[in-house]
């Protein structure tokens, strides 16, 4: 896991960017959000954690917005 002060490698940044775009598309496809959607700081931290944990974008969208049982 990256520390707050660590520089981010360009490859990691690009992977995160692509994953986040896929997460957004999955969230729209699952009707969790409607475009244009602008996540707040809490959601951004949550999806960063899902990325670091290795969830797929679809899994992360469901975990972020799906119903809690």
PDB file as gemmi writes it, atoms N, CA and C in Angstrom:
CRYST1    1.000    1.000    1.000  90.00  90.00  90.00 P 1                      
ATOM      1  N   UNK A   1       0.842  -1.171   0.000  1.00  0.00           N  
ATOM      2  CA  UNK A   1       0.000   0.000   0.000  1.00  0.00           C  
ATOM      3  C   UNK A   1       0.885   1.231   0.000  1.00  0.00           C  
ATOM      4  N   UNK A   2       0.452   2.237  -0.707  1.00  0.00           N  
ATOM      5  CA  UNK A   2       1.213   3.480  -0.786  1.00  0.00           C  
ATOM      6  C   UNK A   2       0.969   4.347   0.435  1.00  0.00           C  
ATOM      7  N   UNK A   3       2.025   4.944   0.910  1.00  0.00           N  
ATOM      8  CA  UNK A   3       1.885   5.937   1.974  1.00  0.00           C  
ATOM      9  C   UNK A   3       1.450   7.249   1.336  1.00  0.00           C  
ATOM     10  N   UNK A   4       0.853   8.120   2.126  1.00  0.00           N  
ATOM     11  CA  UNK A   4       0.373   9.398   1.606  1.00  0.00           C  
ATOM     12  C   UNK A   4       1.472  10.208   0.939  1.00  0.00           C  
ATOM     13  N   UNK A   5       2.702  10.124   1.454  1.00  0.00           N  
ATOM     14  CA  UNK A   5       3.782  10.955   0.946  1.00  0.00           C  
ATOM     15  C   UNK A   5       4.593  10.309  -0.171  1.00  0.00           C  
ATOM     16  N   UNK A   6       4.307   9.056  -0.503  1.00  0.00           N  
ATOM     17  CA  UNK A   6       5.060   8.374  -1.556  1.00  0.00           C  
ATOM     18  C   UNK A   6       4.655   8.896  -2.932  1.00  0.00           C  
ATOM     19  N   UNK A   7       5.635   9.080  -3.810  1.00  0.00           N  
ATOM     20  CA  UNK A   7       5.286   9.459  -5.183  1.00  0.00           C  
ATOM     21  C   UNK A   7       4.614   8.271  -5.887  1.00  0.00           C  
ATOM     22  N   UNK A   8       3.718   8.583  -6.795  1.00  0.00           N  
ATOM     23  CA  UNK A   8       3.001   7.538  -7.521  1.00  0.00           C  
ATOM     24  C   UNK A   8       3.677   7.326  -8.864  1.00  0.00           C  
ATOM     25  N   UNK A   9       4.015   6.073  -9.160  1.00  0.00           N  
ATOM     26  CA  UNK A   9       4.610   5.740 -10.444  1.00  0.00           C  
ATOM     27  C   UNK A   9       3.584   5.993 -11.548  1.00  0.00           C  
ATOM     28  N   UNK A  10       4.050   6.426 -12.685  1.00  0.00           N  
ATOM     29  CA  UNK A  10       3.168   6.721 -13.808  1.00  0.00           C  
ATOM     30  C   UNK A  10       2.336   5.502 -14.199  1.00  0.00           C  
ATOM     31  N   UNK A  11       2.927   4.315 -14.168  1.00  0.00           N  
ATOM     32  CA  UNK A  11       2.209   3.092 -14.524  1.00  0.00           C  
ATOM     33  C   UNK A  11       1.061   2.836 -13.549  1.00  0.00           C  
ATOM     34  N   UNK A  12       1.326   3.041 -12.260  1.00  0.00           N  
ATOM     35  CA  UNK A  12       0.300   2.841 -11.238  1.00  0.00           C  
ATOM     36  C   UNK A  12      -0.822   3.857 -11.436  1.00  0.00           C  
ATOM     37  N   UNK A  13      -0.457   5.105 -11.684  1.00  0.00           N  
ATOM     38  CA  UNK A  13      -1.443   6.152 -11.904  1.00  0.00           C  
ATOM     39  C   UNK A  13      -2.324   5.811 -13.100  1.00  0.00           C  
ATOM     40  N   UNK A  14      -1.721   5.346 -14.187  1.00  0.00           N  
ATOM     41  CA  UNK A  14      -2.489   5.011 -15.391  1.00  0.00           C  
ATOM     42  C   UNK A  14      -3.419   3.830 -15.128  1.00  0.00           C  
ATOM     43  N   UNK A  15      -2.931   2.825 -14.409  1.00  0.00           N  
ATOM     44  CA  UNK A  15      -3.764   1.668 -14.074  1.00  0.00           C  
ATOM     45  C   UNK A  15      -4.956   2.102 -13.210  1.00  0.00           C  
ATOM     46  N   UNK A  16      -4.695   2.968 -12.236  1.00  0.00           N  
ATOM     47  CA  UNK A  16      -5.763   3.483 -11.382  1.00  0.00           C  
ATOM     48  C   UNK A  16      -6.769   4.290 -12.200  1.00  0.00           C  
ATOM     49  N   UNK A  17      -6.281   5.092 -13.121  1.00  0.00           N  
ATOM     50  CA  UNK A  17      -7.167   5.895 -13.968  1.00  0.00           C  
ATOM     51  C   UNK A  17      -8.077   5.003 -14.818  1.00  0.00           C  
ATOM     52  N   UNK A  18      -7.505   3.993 -15.454  1.00  0.00           N  
ATOM     53  CA  UNK A  18      -8.298   3.076 -16.284  1.00  0.00           C  
ATOM     54  C   UNK A  18      -9.310   2.310 -15.442  1.00  0.00           C  
ATOM     55  N   UNK A  19      -8.874   1.851 -14.267  1.00  0.00           N  
ATOM     56  CA  UNK A  19      -9.744   1.104 -13.369  1.00  0.00           C  
ATOM     57  C   UNK A  19     -10.893   1.991 -12.909  1.00  0.00           C  
ATOM     58  N   UNK A  20     -10.606   3.239 -12.577  1.00  0.00           N  
ATOM     59  CA  UNK A  20     -11.629   4.161 -12.100  1.00  0.00           C  
ATOM     60  C   UNK A  20     -12.651   4.456 -13.204  1.00  0.00           C  
ATOM     61  N   UNK A  21     -12.200   4.603 -14.423  1.00  0.00           N  
ATOM     62  CA  UNK A  21     -13.122   4.802 -15.550  1.00  0.00           C  
ATOM     63  C   UNK A  21     -14.029   3.584 -15.716  1.00  0.00           C  
ATOM     64  N   UNK A  22     -13.458   2.397 -15.584  1.00  0.00           N  
ATOM     65  CA  UNK A  22     -14.246   1.161 -15.680  1.00  0.00           C  
ATOM     66  C   UNK A  22     -15.224   1.067 -14.511  1.00  0.00           C  
ATOM     67  N   UNK A  23     -14.783   1.466 -13.319  1.00  0.00           N  
ATOM     68  CA  UNK A  23     -15.657   1.478 -12.145  1.00  0.00           C  
ATOM     69  C   UNK A  23     -16.862   2.391 -12.393  1.00  0.00           C  
ATOM     70  N   UNK A  24     -16.615   3.562 -12.945  1.00  0.00           N  
ATOM     71  CA  UNK A  24     -17.677   4.522 -13.245  1.00  0.00           C  
ATOM     72  C   UNK A  24     -18.678   3.920 -14.239  1.00  0.00           C  
ATOM     73  N   UNK A  25     -18.181   3.304 -15.278  1.00  0.00           N  
ATOM     74  CA  UNK A  25     -19.056   2.687 -16.278  1.00  0.00           C  
ATOM     75  C   UNK A  25     -19.875   1.552 -15.661  1.00  0.00           C  
ATOM     76  N   UNK A  26     -19.254   0.769 -14.804  1.00  0.00           N  
ATOM     77  CA  UNK A  26     -19.967  -0.315 -14.121  1.00  0.00           C  
ATOM     78  C   UNK A  26     -21.044   0.242 -13.199  1.00  0.00           C  
ATOM     79  N   UNK A  27     -20.742   1.314 -12.490  1.00  0.00           N  
ATOM     80  CA  UNK A  27     -21.720   1.929 -11.589  1.00  0.00           C  
ATOM     81  C   UNK A  27     -22.919   2.459 -12.375  1.00  0.00           C  
ATOM     82  N   UNK A  28     -22.671   3.024 -13.540  1.00  0.00           N  
ATOM     83  CA  UNK A  28     -23.759   3.503 -14.398  1.00  0.00           C  
ATOM     84  C   UNK A  28     -24.568   2.324 -14.923  1.00  0.00           C  
ATOM     85  N   UNK A  29     -23.887   1.295 -15.431  1.00  0.00           N  
ATOM     86  CA  UNK A  29     -24.562   0.126 -16.001  1.00  0.00           C  
ATOM     87  C   UNK A  29     -25.448  -0.579 -14.975  1.00  0.00           C  
ATOM     88  N   UNK A  30     -25.027  -0.561 -13.717  1.00  0.00           N  
ATOM     89  CA  UNK A  30     -25.794  -1.211 -12.654  1.00  0.00           C  
ATOM     90  C   UNK A  30     -26.852  -0.279 -12.058  1.00  0.00           C  
ATOM     91  N   UNK A  31     -27.000   0.905 -12.652  1.00  0.00           N  
ATOM     92  CA  UNK A  31     -27.960   1.915 -12.183  1.00  0.00           C  
ATOM     93  C   UNK A  31     -27.710   2.377 -10.744  1.00  0.00           C  
ATOM     94  N   UNK A  32     -26.441   2.354 -10.339  1.00  0.00           N  
ATOM     95  CA  UNK A  32     -26.083   2.886  -9.023  1.00  0.00           C  
ATOM     96  C   UNK A  32     -25.995   4.408  -9.055  1.00  0.00           C  
ATOM     97  N   UNK A  33     -25.575   4.959 -10.196  1.00  0.00           N  
ATOM     98  CA  UNK A  33     -25.438   6.406 -10.366  1.00  0.00           C  
ATOM     99  C   UNK A  33     -25.895   6.779 -11.768  1.00  0.00           C  
ATOM    100  N   UNK A  34     -26.137   8.072 -11.948  1.00  0.00           N  
ATOM    101  CA  UNK A  34     -26.467   8.605 -13.268  1.00  0.00           C  
ATOM    102  C   UNK A  34     -25.445   9.671 -13.623  1.00  0.00           C  
ATOM    103  N   UNK A  35     -25.037   9.704 -14.886  1.00  0.00           N  
ATOM    104  CA  UNK A  35     -24.095  10.752 -15.297  1.00  0.00           C  
ATOM    105  C   UNK A  35     -24.784  12.110 -15.343  1.00  0.00           C  
ATOM    106  N   UNK A  36     -24.103  13.155 -15.086  1.00  0.00           N  
ATOM    107  CA  UNK A  36     -22.727  13.164 -14.594  1.00  0.00           C  
ATOM    108  C   UNK A  36     -22.708  12.921 -13.082  1.00  0.00           C  
ATOM    109  N   UNK A  37     -21.869  12.043 -12.652  1.00  0.00           N  
ATOM    110  CA  UNK A  37     -21.723  11.731 -11.229  1.00  0.00           C  
ATOM    111  C   UNK A  37     -20.377  12.250 -10.755  1.00  0.00           C  
ATOM    112  N   UNK A  38     -20.367  12.935  -9.644  1.00  0.00           N  
ATOM    113  CA  UNK A  38     -19.143  13.480  -9.071  1.00  0.00           C  
ATOM    114  C   UNK A  38     -19.021  12.979  -7.637  1.00  0.00           C  
ATOM    115  N   UNK A  39     -18.168  11.984  -7.419  1.00  0.00           N  
ATOM    116  CA  UNK A  39     -18.056  11.413  -6.076  1.00  0.00           C  
ATOM    117  C   UNK A  39     -17.475  12.405  -5.080  1.00  0.00           C  
ATOM    118  N   UNK A  40     -17.923  12.291  -3.832  1.00  0.00           N  
ATOM    119  CA  UNK A  40     -17.362  13.131  -2.782  1.00  0.00           C  
ATOM    120  C   UNK A  40     -16.087  12.471  -2.240  1.00  0.00           C  
ATOM    121  N   UNK A  41     -15.438  13.124  -1.310  1.00  0.00           N  
ATOM    122  CA  UNK A  41     -14.157  12.640  -0.780  1.00  0.00           C  
ATOM    123  C   UNK A  41     -14.281  11.262  -0.139  1.00  0.00           C  
ATOM    124  N   UNK A  42     -15.400  10.989   0.514  1.00  0.00           N  
ATOM    125  CA  UNK A  42     -15.602   9.685   1.156  1.00  0.00           C  
ATOM    126  C   UNK A  42     -15.649   8.571   0.118  1.00  0.00           C  
ATOM    127  N   UNK A  43     -16.376   8.789  -0.956  1.00  0.00           N  
ATOM    128  CA  UNK A  43     -16.477   7.781  -2.022  1.00  0.00           C  
ATOM    129  C   UNK A  43     -15.127   7.593  -2.697  1.00  0.00           C  
ATOM    130  N   UNK A  44     -14.401   8.658  -2.918  1.00  0.00           N  
ATOM    131  CA  UNK A  44     -13.083   8.557  -3.550  1.00  0.00           C  
ATOM    132  C   UNK A  44     -12.154   7.699  -2.706  1.00  0.00           C  
ATOM    133  N   UNK A  45     -12.137   7.923  -1.414  1.00  0.00           N  
ATOM    134  CA  UNK A  45     -11.295   7.102  -0.532  1.00  0.00           C  
ATOM    135  C   UNK A  45     -11.747   5.655  -0.545  1.00  0.00           C  
ATOM    136  N   UNK A  46     -13.052   5.443  -0.573  1.00  0.00           N  
ATOM    137  CA  UNK A  46     -13.596   4.085  -0.595  1.00  0.00           C  
ATOM    138  C   UNK A  46     -13.159   3.353  -1.862  1.00  0.00           C  
ATOM    139  N   UNK A  47     -13.283   4.004  -3.028  1.00  0.00           N  
ATOM    140  CA  UNK A  47     -12.912   3.297  -4.260  1.00  0.00           C  
ATOM    141  C   UNK A  47     -11.398   3.108  -4.382  1.00  0.00           C  
ATOM    142  N   UNK A  48     -10.605   4.012  -3.816  1.00  0.00           N  
ATOM    143  CA  UNK A  48      -9.157   3.787  -3.778  1.00  0.00           C  
ATOM    144  C   UNK A  48      -8.841   2.521  -2.986  1.00  0.00           C  
ATOM    145  N   UNK A  49      -9.543   2.350  -1.882  1.00  0.00           N  
ATOM    146  CA  UNK A  49      -9.351   1.148  -1.071  1.00  0.00           C  
ATOM    147  C   UNK A  49      -9.739  -0.113  -1.822  1.00  0.00           C  
ATOM    148  N   UNK A  50     -10.829  -0.047  -2.572  1.00  0.00           N  
ATOM    149  CA  UNK A  50     -11.242  -1.202  -3.372  1.00  0.00           C  
ATOM    150  C   UNK A  50     -10.203  -1.524  -4.445  1.00  0.00           C  
ATOM    151  N   UNK A  51      -9.647  -0.496  -5.050  1.00  0.00           N  
ATOM    152  CA  UNK A  51      -8.590  -0.700  -6.052  1.00  0.00           C  
ATOM    153  C   UNK A  51      -7.387  -1.385  -5.413  1.00  0.00           C  
ATOM    154  N   UNK A  52      -6.947  -0.849  -4.276  1.00  0.00           N  
ATOM    155  CA  UNK A  52      -5.787  -1.428  -3.583  1.00  0.00           C  
ATOM    156  C   UNK A  52      -6.051  -2.865  -3.135  1.00  0.00           C  
ATOM    157  N   UNK A  53      -7.303  -3.165  -2.801  1.00  0.00           N  
ATOM    158  CA  UNK A  53      -7.662  -4.513  -2.344  1.00  0.00           C  
ATOM    159  C   UNK A  53      -7.762  -5.508  -3.496  1.00  0.00           C  
ATOM    160  N   UNK A  54      -7.758  -5.006  -4.728  1.00  0.00           N  
ATOM    161  CA  UNK A  54      -7.782  -5.896  -5.888  1.00  0.00           C  
ATOM    162  C   UNK A  54      -9.166  -6.236  -6.407  1.00  0.00           C  
ATOM    163  N   UNK A  55     -10.193  -5.495  -5.978  1.00  0.00           N  
ATOM    164  CA  UNK A  55     -11.525  -5.748  -6.502  1.00  0.00           C  
ATOM    165  C   UNK A  55     -11.596  -5.332  -7.960  1.00  0.00           C  
ATOM    166  N   UNK A  56     -12.447  -6.014  -8.704  1.00  0.00           N  
ATOM    167  CA  UNK A  56     -12.691  -5.598 -10.080  1.00  0.00           C  
ATOM    168  C   UNK A  56     -13.552  -4.333 -10.033  1.00  0.00           C  
ATOM    169  N   UNK A  57     -13.598  -3.582 -11.126  1.00  0.00           N  
ATOM    170  CA  UNK A  57     -14.464  -2.403 -11.132  1.00  0.00           C  
ATOM    171  C   UNK A  57     -15.933  -2.728 -10.838  1.00  0.00           C  
ATOM    172  N   UNK A  58     -16.434  -3.844 -11.360  1.00  0.00           N  
ATOM    173  CA  UNK A  58     -17.824  -4.230 -11.102  1.00  0.00           C  
ATOM    174  C   UNK A  58     -18.023  -4.576  -9.625  1.00  0.00           C  
ATOM    175  N   UNK A  59     -17.096  -5.312  -9.049  1.00  0.00           N  
ATOM    176  CA  UNK A  59     -17.181  -5.649  -7.628  1.00  0.00           C  
ATOM    177  C   UNK A  59     -17.145  -4.386  -6.772  1.00  0.00           C  
ATOM    178  N   UNK A  60     -16.283  -3.446  -7.151  1.00  0.00           N  
ATOM    179  CA  UNK A  60     -16.152  -2.201  -6.396  1.00  0.00           C  
ATOM    180  C   UNK A  60     -17.410  -1.353  -6.499  1.00  0.00           C  
ATOM    181  N   UNK A  61     -18.022  -1.304  -7.678  1.00  0.00           N  
ATOM    182  CA  UNK A  61     -19.260  -0.544  -7.830  1.00  0.00           C  
ATOM    183  C   UNK A  61     -20.354  -1.130  -6.954  1.00  0.00           C  
ATOM    184  N   UNK A  62     -20.478  -2.446  -6.947  1.00  0.00           N  
ATOM    185  CA  UNK A  62     -21.471  -3.082  -6.099  1.00  0.00           C  
ATOM    186  C   UNK A  62     -21.174  -2.883  -4.619  1.00  0.00           C  
ATOM    187  N   UNK A  63     -19.901  -2.987  -4.249  1.00  0.00           N  
ATOM    188  CA  UNK A  63     -19.519  -2.800  -2.846  1.00  0.00           C  
ATOM    189  C   UNK A  63     -19.758  -1.358  -2.407  1.00  0.00           C  
ATOM    190  N   UNK A  64     -19.547  -0.437  -3.299  1.00  0.00           N  
ATOM    191  CA  UNK A  64     -19.680   0.976  -2.976  1.00  0.00           C  
ATOM    192  C   UNK A  64     -21.144   1.406  -2.875  1.00  0.00           C  
ATOM    193  N   UNK A  65     -21.976   0.933  -3.771  1.00  0.00           N  
ATOM    194  CA  UNK A  65     -23.343   1.425  -3.869  1.00  0.00           C  
ATOM    195  C   UNK A  65     -24.417   0.374  -3.628  1.00  0.00           C  
ATOM    196  N   UNK A  66     -24.027  -0.904  -3.623  1.00  0.00           N  
ATOM    197  CA  UNK A  66     -25.017  -1.962  -3.475  1.00  0.00           C  
ATOM    198  C   UNK A  66     -25.691  -1.959  -2.124  1.00  0.00           C  
ATOM    199  N   UNK A  67     -26.765  -2.669  -2.028  1.00  0.00           N  
ATOM    200  CA  UNK A  67     -27.504  -2.737  -0.777  1.00  0.00           C  
ATOM    201  C   UNK A  67     -26.707  -3.505   0.266  1.00  0.00           C  
ATOM    202  N   UNK A  68     -26.762  -3.037   1.491  1.00  0.00           N  
ATOM    203  CA  UNK A  68     -26.120  -3.706   2.607  1.00  0.00           C  
ATOM    204  C   UNK A  68     -27.143  -4.660   3.208  1.00  0.00           C  
ATOM    205  N   UNK A  69     -26.733  -5.915   3.367  1.00  0.00           N  
ATOM    206  CA  UNK A  69     -27.648  -6.919   3.917  1.00  0.00           C  
ATOM    207  C   UNK A  69     -27.412  -7.120   5.374  1.00  0.00           C  
TER     208      UNK A  69                                                      
END                                                                             
